[in-house]
Amino acid sequence: MATGNLGCIVVAVDGSEESMKALQWALDNLRLRPGGEEVEPGALVVLHVQSPPSIAAGLNPGPIPFGGPSEVDVPAFTAAIEAHQRRITQAIMDHALKICDGKEVNVKTHVVVGDPKEKICEVAANLKCDLLVMGCRAIGPIKRMFLGSVSNYCINHVGCPVVVIKDS
């Protein structure tokens, strides 16, 4: 196996086929630095950004008029959403780790909560990663105008090189 000099590669995954293809591409094409007596081996960090519960539920916390759930019910609903998100996150990470099985790579996982655009850039900076790898969905120009592209945002805001694996 060829060796490389990358100390930290972050691969952002969201459960989509495109993000898992990006992970597979990183495993197939990139090489981390080997460990040594005084050198820690490079790591491939699988990063998932989970939406905050209020965004995932489509809720804007506050009073709900006309017989909506009482304030007592809202925390229970939020707890149910959080539990559901934990299950989804676990399934995404399990799938990612299964892709990594059998590869001789130092894999670490990292899960954060927040806006994917901002959190991916923040984690990449905090980890001082050498490279960010992510997938890209083919969204139309109208959607891109209103929602923006996570990969485009990261390309313009992260402080390291970015490889975007486009859906072919």
N, C-alpha and C positions, 0 to 999 in steps of 0.2 A: 504494500500500500504506500502510495506517495505521501510525503508529509508536506505540511505547509507552515506558514508563519502567522496565521490568523489566531489571535488570542480569544476573541469573543465574536460569535456570529449570533445575531438575534433573528429568529424567524417568527413573524407574526402570523398567528392562525386564528381563524374565526369559525371553523367548522365547515367552511365552504370547500367545494372540490378544488377551487383555484388556490386556496391557501395550503391545502394538503399537497397539491402539485408543487408549490413553491418549496415546501419542506422536503419533498422527495428530490427536487432539483438541487437543493443545498447539500443534501446527503450524498448525492451522486457526483457533484461537481466541485465541491469546496473541500479544502483540507485544513484542519486545525493544527496548530503547533503541537509537537509532542511534549510530554513532560520530561523533566530532567531532574538532576539533583537539586537545583535551586530555581527551577522554572515550573510553575504550575501548568498542567496541560491545558490547551485551549478548550473552550466549552461552546456547545451549540445550545442556545437558550431558546426554548419554545415558549413564546409569549402569547397569552390570550388576554384580551381586554373585555371585561364583562360590563354591560351597561348597568348604571345605577337602577335599583328597583323601581323608582318612580318613572323612569323613562321606559323601562321594559314593560311596565303595566299600562303605560299611556296615561298616567295620573299626574295631575298637578296637585300636590298636597294642599289641602285647605278644606273649608266647609263645602259639603255637597248638598245643594238645596233640593227641595221637593221630595223628601223621603228617601234620600240616598243613604248609604251606610253611615251609621253613627261613628263618632270618633273612636269608639271601642272596637268597631269592626275593621277600621282602616289598618291599625297595626297588625291584626291577624292576617289581613289580605296581603300586606307588605311582607310578612313573614313567609306566607305561602309562595309569593313570587320569588323571594330570596332562596327558598329551598329548591324551587324549580330551576332557578338559575344555577345553583350549585350542581344540580344533577346534569344540566346541559354542559356546564364547564367541565365536569368530570368526564363526560362522554367525549367531549372534544379532545381533552388532554390524553385520555386513554387511546383514542384513535391515532393521535399524533405519536404517542410513544410506541404504538404497534408498528407504525411506519419506520420508526428508528430501530426497532428490534433487529438484532443480527448485525448491525453496523458497529464498527469499532470506534464509537464516538462518545465523548463525555457529554451527555445530554442533561440539561437542567431545565426545570419548568418554572414559569413565573406567571402568576395571575394577578391582575390589578383591576380595579373598578373605576370607570370613568369614560370620558370621550375617547374613542380609539385613536383619533388623529393626534390628540395631545399626549395621551398616555404612551403611545408607541414611541414618540420622540423623547419623552421624559425618561422612559426606561432605557432606551438606547444610550442616552447621555449619562444616566446614572451608572450604567454598567460599563461605560467607556468602550462600547462595542466597536469593532473594526469594520463591521458590515451589517446592514439590515437587509433581509430578504423578505419579500412579501408577494402575495398574489394580487391579481388585478381582475376585477369583473368587468365585462363589457357592458357598461351602463350607457344609456343614450345621452345626448347632449342636454336635453331638458332636465333629466334627473341630475346630471352632473352639475348643472347650473344651480339647482336648488339645494341639493344635498352635498355637493362637493365630492371629491374623490379622496379617499384616505391615502392611497398611494401617492397621488399628486401632492397632497399636503406634506406628507413625510419627505418626499424628494426635496421640497423647498424649505423644510424647517429642521430636519435632523442634521446633526453635525458629523455624519459619516457617509461613506458611499452607500447607495441603495441599489439593489437589484430587484426589478419588478418582473415577475414571471407572468406574462400575458396568456390569457386563454386563447388557444389556437383554433 
